[in-house]
Amino acid sequence: MTALAVVALVDLLYLSYAAALARLLPAGLAPGAVGLALFGGVNAACLVRPAVGARLTAASRAVIRRVDRMLSRAGFAAAFTALTILALALRLRVLARQPIDAADADMLPLLQQAMARLLAGHDPYVWYHLPYAAPMTYLPALWLPMVPAFALGLDVRLVQVLAAGAVGAVIVWSRWHGDAGAAPRAVRLALAAAFLLAPATVAFAAIGHTALYWLYLTLLLSALASRRWLLAGVAGGLCVMARQTMWPALPIVVLHVARTAGRRERARFAAGAAIVVAALAPFFVSDPAFVLWGSVRWYSGFGPVAWAERPWWILNNPGFASLLYPLGLPHLLPLVGAAGLALALAYAWARARDAGGLARALALALLATTLAAPTPWRYEFIPVVLVVMAGALAAPGPVGSPA
């Protein structure tokens, strides 16, 4: 197991138990500083220097082989099926215990109002009342797959639950080494289990609105690793049309495709992305500035409001804001983010020449964007963890195992 795989497991532990960890910290130390040290320090260091865990990888060889043999005897598909059933059951229990309520989180109530407006034949990208005023900030690929469930009177979170289960399936069944085969069974199953059973991802099902984006992102990395260019284009288009945080990372994906694909493959990638853009373009026609840039301005303005009214939004979450706001230097956040993104692009230019390098560069770009957010809620780091996992799976491992 590579160091990146271990880092991903530590990330999920932190995201799951950050509140308990905060109670152990000395007074005066912002809890978010621990997350900043983990994501901005440990993750970044292991992404930039993936060979840092060479000894760990060598030491884990025998264990991975032994577990792979056990999985062969027990049935790898059966083991993953049992894992998926358990993960889905845990999430359904969460849904039964916690109804959708704007007092807990306003994302899904906002999306439900937008879905009702869309089904009535009106533009969903307007302002809503929750009861406070809020604009529709979510891009269409993030919520359109939930519309059929909403129209049928079903819990829209079921779509997100299924998407989370599909993420585990992509992790387990993808050929992360391309023509060289799959990553070891033990590593794939361990990372899928960590994602599917982590309290952070299970509890998020109650307010979950971004698991579809997690699925698109994982599909993108898997398709690029296996050189399935049309699927990669579709998944890339869905990522960009689902979450604004993907926009700064888009140049890294384009650079990788330009370097590793031939002319016909690049055309297939572009065609896949164009299909998505063309299908979702009508949502941008009436007021493209509102849909594309209004949401970014809305989120960027959270910082001063949170610091004045709910400072724990900043202090309790990983990010540079947990350091810069107490110092009276929040205006440095955009500069920090831009500098981090520039370093990620430089790394991509130098190192993103295979699937592993792409995943590492993409993780660095998402880290730079998320750590510089004014209010970086912990669930926003789940995509970073998934890309770190992809980096571990796409890197040539010490142990091979058939898919």
Summary of the structure (lengths in Angstrom):
residues: 403
radius of gyration: 20.7
end to end distance: 16.7
largest distance: 59.9
contacts: 1397
relative contact order: 0.15
helix: 75%
strand: 2%
